[in-house]
C-alpha cells in the first residue's frame, strides 16, 4: 500500500473536509493566469509551431473537474488533471491538512487564480489542481479528491461519460510578460453536429513575495495589472462578448440535449 493510499485510509470521512473535526488548511494563492476570449474568425493565428491535442473532460460532481490530454503529434505525451474549483467563491479554499502537507510538493500540484476579463470588472476564480504524466487516474488523484471534497472518485476514466475537444495552442513571446502569451483554440461539436469555436489568449502572473500581509488584495492588484497589459497585447482586436469559464462554456455546449 502506497503512502497516499495510507493517507486516504487514515483520513476517510464524510462529504465535507471539516466533518468529524478534521483539520483544514487554506493554501496561499500567489500566482495565476489572466484570460481574454476573442472571436475565432477574427483572430490572427500565429505562423509558428502549433501544439495539437485531444482534450477529454469527464463528468464529475462535487466541484471536481477531470481532464486528460493527448498530443496528436506525439501520443506518448499525455497527462491527467484533477481540479477543484469550489462552487462558492465567496470563501477561501479549504483543504484537508494532512493530505495537503503530503501532496503540496508534488511537481504537478498547484493552487492559482484564473482571472477572466469583464468590462464591468474581472472575474477571479481560485482553484487547486494536480496533474500527472499518466493516461489514467492514480492514487495521487484519489488523495486530491479526498483532500478537497472528502469524497473519492471512480477508479478509472473509462468509468465516466466523456466529452472530447480538438485543441490547438501556440506560445508567443511578448515583452510585457516574462513567460510570454498562450493562445488556445478549442473546436467543439455537440450531439446535434453543431460546432462551437472558443479562442482564448492568456498570460501568467505572480504576486510579489513581499510584503507577506494583505495577500488577497495584492493578488487582485497583480491580476488587474496583468489584465491591463493583456488587453493591449493584441492590437486592434476586441474581446468576445462572451467571456468567463471556457471549460464550462464548452461542456455546456457539448452536453446540450
C-alpha positions as CSV (number, residue, x, y, z in Angstrom):
1,X,0.0,0.0,0.0
2,X,1.4,3.4,-1.0
3,X,1.9,6.4,1.2
4,X,-1.0,8.2,-0.5
5,X,-3.3,5.1,0.0
6,X,-2.4,5.0,3.7
7,X,-3.3,8.7,4.0
8,X,-6.6,8.2,2.3
9,X,-7.4,5.3,4.6
10,X,-6.4,7.3,7.6
11,X,-8.4,10.4,6.7
12,X,-11.6,9.0,5.1
13,X,-14.6,10.9,6.3
14,X,-18.0,12.3,5.2
15,X,-18.8,14.7,2.5
16,X,-17.1,17.8,3.8
17,X,-13.4,18.4,4.7
18,X,-14.4,19.8,8.1
19,X,-16.6,16.8,9.2
20,X,-15.6,14.9,12.3
21,X,-13.2,17.6,13.5
22,X,-10.8,17.0,10.5
23,X,-8.3,19.9,10.5
24,X,-8.3,22.0,7.4
25,X,-5.8,24.5,5.9
26,X,-6.1,27.4,3.4
27,X,-3.3,27.4,0.7
28,X,-1.8,30.8,-0.1
29,X,-2.5,31.7,-3.7
30,X,0.4,33.8,-5.1
31,X,0.0,33.3,-8.8
32,X,-2.5,33.0,-11.6
33,X,-3.4,33.5,-15.2
34,X,-5.3,36.3,-16.9
35,X,-7.5,35.3,-19.8
36,X,-9.4,37.1,-22.6
37,X,-11.7,35.3,-25.2
38,X,-11.7,36.5,-28.8
39,X,-13.7,35.6,-31.9
40,X,-12.2,32.7,-33.7
41,X,-12.9,34.0,-37.2
42,X,-11.4,37.4,-36.4
43,X,-8.1,36.5,-34.8
44,X,-4.6,36.2,-36.4
45,X,-3.4,32.7,-35.9
46,X,0.4,32.8,-35.3
47,X,2.7,31.5,-38.0
48,X,4.7,29.4,-35.6
49,X,4.7,25.9,-34.3
50,X,1.2,24.7,-33.2
51,X,0.6,22.2,-30.5
52,X,-2.3,19.9,-31.4
53,X,-4.1,17.9,-28.7
54,X,-7.2,16.0,-27.9
55,X,-8.6,17.2,-24.6
56,X,-11.1,14.9,-22.8
57,X,-13.3,16.0,-19.9
58,X,-15.1,13.5,-17.7
59,X,-18.4,14.0,-15.9
60,X,-17.8,14.5,-12.2
61,X,-19.6,16.2,-9.3
62,X,-18.6,18.0,-6.0
63,X,-16.7,20.8,-7.7
64,X,-14.2,18.4,-9.3
65,X,-13.1,18.6,-12.9
66,X,-11.3,15.6,-14.5
67,X,-9.3,16.1,-17.7
68,X,-6.9,14.2,-19.9
69,X,-4.8,15.4,-22.7
70,X,-3.0,13.5,-25.5
71,X,-0.8,15.1,-28.1
72,X,-1.9,14.4,-31.7
73,X,1.7,14.8,-33.0
74,X,3.3,12.6,-30.2
75,X,0.8,10.3,-28.5
76,X,3.4,9.5,-25.8
77,X,2.9,13.0,-24.5
78,X,-0.2,12.7,-22.2
79,X,-1.4,13.7,-18.8
80,X,-4.4,13.6,-16.5
81,X,-5.5,16.5,-14.3
82,X,-8.0,16.7,-11.4
83,X,-9.0,20.2,-10.5
84,X,-11.1,21.5,-7.6
85,X,-13.0,24.7,-8.3
86,X,-15.4,25.5,-5.4
87,X,-18.9,26.5,-6.5
88,X,-18.9,29.1,-3.8
89,X,-16.1,31.5,-4.5
90,X,-17.0,33.9,-1.6
91,X,-14.9,31.9,0.8
92,X,-11.3,30.7,0.7
93,X,-10.4,27.2,-0.5
94,X,-10.1,24.8,2.5
95,X,-8.0,21.6,2.1
96,X,-7.7,18.7,4.5
97,X,-4.4,19.5,6.2
98,X,-2.7,16.1,6.4
99,X,-3.2,15.3,2.8
100,X,-2.2,18.8,1.8
101,X,1.1,18.5,3.6
102,X,1.8,15.3,1.8
103,X,0.9,16.5,-1.7
104,X,1.9,20.2,-1.8
105,X,5.4,19.4,-3.0
106,X,4.2,17.2,-5.9
107,X,5.5,18.8,-9.1
108,X,2.1,18.6,-10.7
109,X,0.2,20.3,-7.8
110,X,-0.7,24.0,-7.9
111,X,-3.2,26.5,-6.5
112,X,-3.8,29.6,-8.6
113,X,-6.3,32.3,-9.6
114,X,-8.0,32.1,-13.0
115,X,-8.9,35.7,-13.9
116,X,-11.3,36.3,-16.8
117,X,-11.8,39.6,-18.5
118,X,-15.0,41.6,-17.9
119,X,-16.0,45.1,-19.0
120,X,-17.5,45.8,-15.6
121,X,-14.8,44.0,-13.6
122,X,-12.5,41.0,-13.9
123,X,-13.8,37.7,-12.6
124,X,-11.4,35.8,-10.3
125,X,-11.9,32.1,-9.7
126,X,-9.5,30.3,-7.4
127,X,-8.7,26.6,-7.9
128,X,-6.3,23.9,-7.0
129,X,-5.2,21.1,-9.3
130,X,-3.0,18.0,-9.6
131,X,-1.5,16.8,-12.9
132,X,0.3,13.5,-13.6
133,X,2.0,12.3,-16.7
134,X,-0.2,9.2,-16.9
135,X,-3.1,8.0,-19.0
136,X,-5.5,7.3,-16.2
137,X,-6.3,8.2,-12.6
138,X,-3.8,7.4,-9.9
139,X,-3.6,7.2,-6.1
140,X,-2.5,10.8,-6.1
141,X,-5.7,11.8,-7.8
142,X,-7.7,9.9,-5.2
143,X,-5.8,11.7,-2.4
144,X,-6.5,15.0,-4.1
145,X,-10.3,14.2,-4.2
146,X,-10.3,13.3,-0.5
147,X,-8.3,16.4,0.3
148,X,-10.7,18.8,-1.4
149,X,-14.1,17.3,-1.1
150,X,-13.9,14.4,1.4
151,X,-15.0,12.0,-1.3
152,X,-13.3,9.5,-3.6
153,X,-13.7,9.4,-7.4
154,X,-14.2,6.4,-9.7
155,X,-11.0,4.3,-10.2
156,X,-10.7,4.8,-14.0
157,X,-11.5,7.5,-16.5
158,X,-13.2,4.8,-18.6
159,X,-16.0,4.7,-16.0
160,X,-17.0,8.3,-16.8
161,X,-19.0,9.9,-19.6
162,X,-16.5,11.8,-21.8
163,X,-16.5,15.0,-23.9
164,X,-13.6,15.3,-26.4
165,X,-12.4,18.6,-27.7
166,X,-9.9,19.3,-30.5
167,X,-7.3,21.8,-29.3
168,X,-4.7,23.9,-31.0
169,X,-2.3,26.1,-28.9
170,X,0.6,28.5,-29.5
171,X,3.3,30.0,-27.3
172,X,4.1,33.6,-28.3
173,X,7.0,35.8,-26.9
174,X,5.9,39.2,-25.6
175,X,7.8,42.0,-24.0
176,X,5.2,42.6,-21.3
177,X,5.2,39.0,-20.0
178,X,8.2,37.1,-18.9
179,X,6.6,33.8,-19.8
180,X,5.0,35.1,-23.0
181,X,1.4,34.7,-24.2
182,X,-0.5,31.5,-24.7
183,X,-3.2,31.3,-27.4
184,X,-5.5,28.3,-27.4
185,X,-8.3,27.4,-29.7
186,X,-11.0,24.8,-28.9
187,X,-13.3,23.3,-31.6
188,X,-16.3,21.5,-30.0
189,X,-19.1,19.5,-31.6
190,X,-22.4,18.7,-29.8
191,X,-24.7,15.7,-30.2
192,X,-26.6,17.5,-33.0
193,X,-23.5,18.0,-35.0
194,X,-23.4,21.8,-34.3
195,X,-19.9,23.3,-33.9
196,X,-18.5,25.9,-31.4
197,X,-15.1,27.5,-31.5
198,X,-13.6,29.2,-28.5
199,X,-10.3,31.1,-28.7
200,X,-8.5,32.4,-25.6
201,X,-5.4,34.5,-25.0
202,X,-3.8,34.2,-21.6
203,X,-0.7,35.2,-19.7
204,X,0.8,34.1,-16.3
205,X,1.3,36.5,-13.4
206,X,2.7,36.2,-9.9
207,X,2.3,38.2,-6.7
208,X,5.5,39.8,-5.3
209,X,6.6,37.8,-2.2
210,X,6.9,40.9,0.0
211,X,5.2,42.1,2.0
212,X,3.5,39.0,3.3
213,X,0.4,40.7,4.6
214,X,-2.7,41.6,2.6
215,X,-2.1,38.7,0.1
216,X,-5.7,38.7,-1.3
217,X,-5.5,42.5,-2.0
218,X,-2.1,42.1,-3.6
219,X,-3.3,39.2,-5.7
220,X,-6.1,41.3,-7.1
221,X,-3.8,44.2,-7.8
222,X,-1.3,41.9,-9.6
223,X,-4.2,40.4,-11.6
224,X,-5.6,43.7,-12.6
225,X,-2.2,45.0,-13.7
226,X,-1.6,41.8,-15.8
227,X,-5.1,42.1,-17.4
228,X,-4.4,45.7,-18.3
229,X,-1.3,44.7,-20.2
230,X,-3.0,41.7,-21.8
231,X,-5.8,43.9,-23.2
232,X,-3.3,45.9,-25.3
233,X,-1.2,42.9,-26.2
234,X,-3.3,42.1,-29.3
235,X,-3.7,45.5,-31.1
236,X,-6.9,46.1,-33.0
237,X,-8.9,43.2,-31.6
238,X,-12.0,43.5,-29.4
239,X,-12.7,40.9,-26.7
240,X,-15.6,38.5,-27.5
241,X,-18.9,39.4,-25.9
242,X,-18.9,36.1,-24.0
243,X,-16.1,35.8,-21.5
244,X,-15.6,33.6,-18.4
245,X,-15.3,29.9,-17.8
246,X,-14.0,28.4,-21.1
247,X,-14.4,24.8,-19.8
248,X,-17.9,25.4,-18.5
249,X,-19.0,27.0,-21.8
250,X,-17.5,24.2,-23.8
251,X,-19.0,21.4,-21.8
252,X,-22.5,23.1,-21.6
253,X,-22.5,23.3,-25.4
254,X,-21.2,19.7,-25.9
255,X,-23.7,18.2,-23.5
256,X,-26.8,20.1,-24.5
257,X,-29.6,17.7,-25.4
